[in-house]
Amino acid sequence: MKDLKRYGEWALITGASAGIGKAFAEAIAAQGLNCVLVARRLDRLQTLAADLQSRHGVVCRCVNEDLADPASAQRVADAVEDLEVGLLVNNAGLGYAWRFEDSDPTRMADMITLNCLTPALLTRLLVPGMVNRGNGGIILVGSVLGVIPSPYQSVYGATKAFDVALAEGLFGEYETSGIDVLALCPSTTRTEFFVADGMSEARAKRIMAWADRPEDVAGLALRYLGRKSRVGPWAYVGPALLARLLPRKWSIRLVRRFMKPYLQKDEAQA
Ligand SMILES: NC(=O)c1ccc[n+]([C@@H]2O[C@H](COP(=O)([O-])OP(=O)(O)OC[C@H]3O[C@@H](n4cnc5c(N)ncnc54)[C@H](OP(=O)(O)O)[C@@H]3O)[C@@H](O)[C@H]2O)c1
């Protein structure tokens, strides 16, 4: 991993209270960067902040925000106005698998705001400082479902395709400006995501048995930031390659066939 100090003194990580975001915060603080930790569960952020401060001697600032609120990006930017944020990790996200016609419209709107609007706005608000300094790093957490078709998770997949497209567009815009941009495309990762998603604990537990570790996924992104425009673990590489090689309709049908039995099992249990 290249020295993250090249991005300056401060990093901001959204969704730092759990999973991949927490792993990002730990890896970044271990390299001596101060961290702004953003999420809704303030108690968890404060516990993490105290731990990072005592283990790595860094300073942490906790920002308690609901990022599904369209006005939240501006409030987060205001909360760090006095800091030079050099490394931005747009990680907070929500997903769920359900038949499109059965999905809750409010939850859908929240997911689109949280996964798409807020990261785009927050990046827009923090990037001018990076441009002025001629230096910065931006990670957008997408998903393997942002690059392969996603029947029964159609809106989630679409939000993650947005994140990947945004990251790669910005990679192109800033490549010669000293700002590194990366789309991270995790596959199944051992976090609270699936339970937050409404999946039964029993099924989440089965999936977790073969999932990637969040620290490996976050570490991968930090290793490839500045070297690639998009990265994912091995469990992303196969499906992404297959989706590129197969005729599009075939890969859509393949994912549908894979997902349907799980969906039916969850519906039967609901
Ligand atoms: N786990 C996977 O298999 C997987 C696979 C592909 C992509 N991803 C992506 O990885 C990212 C991180 O997910 P994870 O797996 O680490 O899930 P996680 O363990 O459920 O963590 C999600 C994080 O996002 C925060 N968050 C959720 N809703 C929020 C809101 N409205 N406002 C502020 N913060 C919010 C949560 O904090 P609070 O609840 O405290 O607010 C938590 O810190 C997401 O973007 C997800 O789409 C995950």
Ligand as a Chemical Component Dictionary entry (heavy atoms), coordinates in Angstrom:
data_LIG
# 
_chem_comp.id                   LIG 
_chem_comp.type                 NON-POLYMER 
_chem_comp.pdbx_formal_charge   0 
_chem_comp.three_letter_code    LIG 
# 
loop_
_chem_comp_atom.comp_id 
_chem_comp_atom.atom_id 
_chem_comp_atom.alt_atom_id 
_chem_comp_atom.type_symbol 
_chem_comp_atom.charge 
_chem_comp_atom.model_Cartn_x 
_chem_comp_atom.model_Cartn_y 
_chem_comp_atom.model_Cartn_z 
_chem_comp_atom.pdbx_ordinal 
LIG N1  N1  N 0  -21.383 -6.416 2.196  1  
LIG C1  C1  C 0  -21.443 -6.720 0.922  2  
LIG O1  O1  O 0  -21.557 -7.907 0.542  3  
LIG C2  C2  C 0  -21.324 -5.640 -0.118 4  
LIG C3  C3  C 0  -21.180 -6.047 -1.460 5  
LIG C4  C4  C 0  -21.066 -5.090 -2.450 6  
LIG C5  C5  C 0  -21.082 -3.735 -2.107 7  
LIG N2  N2  N 1  -21.225 -3.367 -0.798 8  
LIG C6  C6  C 0  -21.245 -1.924 -0.490 9  
LIG O2  O2  O 0  -20.338 -1.653 0.559  10 
LIG C7  C7  C 0  -20.748 -0.477 1.245  11 
LIG C8  C8  C 0  -20.647 -0.710 2.739  12 
LIG O3  O3  O 0  -21.554 -1.730 3.116  13 
LIG P1  P1  P 0  -21.231 -2.791 4.255  14 
LIG O4  O4  O 0  -21.243 -4.126 3.620  15 
LIG O5  O5  O -1 -20.050 -2.387 5.043  16 
LIG O6  O6  O 0  -22.602 -2.666 5.083  17 
LIG P2  P2  P 0  -22.889 -2.422 6.652  18 
LIG O7  O7  O 0  -22.040 -3.298 7.499  19 
LIG O8  O8  O 0  -24.388 -2.555 6.759  20 
LIG O9  O9  O 0  -22.470 -0.901 6.874  21 
LIG C9  C9  C 0  -23.176 0.125  6.239  22 
LIG C10 C10 C 0  -22.653 1.460  6.736  23 
LIG O10 O10 O 0  -23.401 2.493  6.070  24 
LIG C11 C11 C 0  -23.990 3.330  7.054  25 
LIG N3  N3  N 0  -25.295 3.812  6.650  26 
LIG C12 C12 C 0  -26.343 3.085  6.189  27 
LIG N4  N4  N 0  -27.395 3.878  5.981  28 
LIG C13 C13 C 0  -27.005 5.139  6.331  29 
LIG C14 C14 C 0  -27.652 6.392  6.368  30 
LIG N5  N5  N 0  -28.937 6.545  5.993  31 
LIG N6  N6  N 0  -26.944 7.482  6.771  32 
LIG C15 C15 C 0  -25.665 7.352  7.168  33 
LIG N7  N7  N 0  -24.988 6.184  7.149  34 
LIG C16 C16 C 0  -25.664 5.093  6.744  35 
LIG C17 C17 C 0  -24.138 2.453  8.302  36 
LIG O11 O11 O 0  -24.103 3.282  9.463  37 
LIG P3  P3  P 0  -25.346 3.611  10.418 38 
LIG O12 O12 O 0  -26.306 2.472  10.316 39 
LIG O13 O13 O 0  -24.708 3.775  11.756 40 
LIG O14 O14 O 0  -25.884 4.887  9.875  41 
LIG C18 C18 C 0  -22.862 1.612  8.225  42 
LIG O15 O15 O 0  -21.797 2.312  8.787  43 
LIG C19 C19 C 0  -22.157 -0.156 0.736  44 
LIG O16 O16 O 0  -22.094 0.935  -0.158 45 
LIG C20 C20 C 0  -22.586 -1.410 0.005  46 
LIG O17 O17 O 0  -23.466 -1.128 -1.051 47 
LIG C21 C21 C 0  -21.350 -4.288 0.208  48 
# 
loop_
_chem_comp_bond.comp_id 
_chem_comp_bond.atom_id_1 
_chem_comp_bond.atom_id_2 
_chem_comp_bond.value_order 
_chem_comp_bond.pdbx_ordinal 
LIG N1  C1  SING 1  
LIG C1  O1  DOUB 2  
LIG C1  C2  SING 3  
LIG C2  C3  SING 4  
LIG C2  C21 DOUB 5  
LIG C3  C4  DOUB 6  
LIG C4  C5  SING 7  
LIG C5  N2  DOUB 8  
LIG N2  C6  SING 9  
LIG N2  C21 SING 10 
LIG C6  O2  SING 11 
LIG C6  C20 SING 12 
LIG O2  C7  SING 13 
LIG C7  C8  SING 14 
LIG C7  C19 SING 15 
LIG C8  O3  SING 16 
LIG O3  P1  SING 17 
LIG P1  O4  DOUB 18 
LIG P1  O5  SING 19 
LIG P1  O6  SING 20 
LIG O6  P2  SING 21 
LIG P2  O7  DOUB 22 
LIG P2  O8  SING 23 
LIG P2  O9  SING 24 
LIG O9  C9  SING 25 
LIG C9  C10 SING 26 
LIG C10 O10 SING 27 
LIG C10 C18 SING 28 
LIG O10 C11 SING 29 
LIG C11 N3  SING 30 
LIG C11 C17 SING 31 
LIG N3  C12 SING 32 
LIG N3  C16 SING 33 
LIG C12 N4  DOUB 34 
LIG N4  C13 SING 35 
LIG C13 C14 SING 36 
LIG C13 C16 DOUB 37 
LIG C14 N5  SING 38 
LIG C14 N6  DOUB 39 
LIG N6  C15 SING 40 
LIG C15 N7  DOUB 41 
LIG N7  C16 SING 42 
LIG C17 O11 SING 43 
LIG C17 C18 SING 44 
LIG O11 P3  SING 45 
LIG P3  O12 DOUB 46 
LIG P3  O13 SING 47 
LIG P3  O14 SING 48 
LIG C18 O15 SING 49 
LIG C19 O16 SING 50 
LIG C19 C20 SING 51 
LIG C20 O17 SING 52 
# 
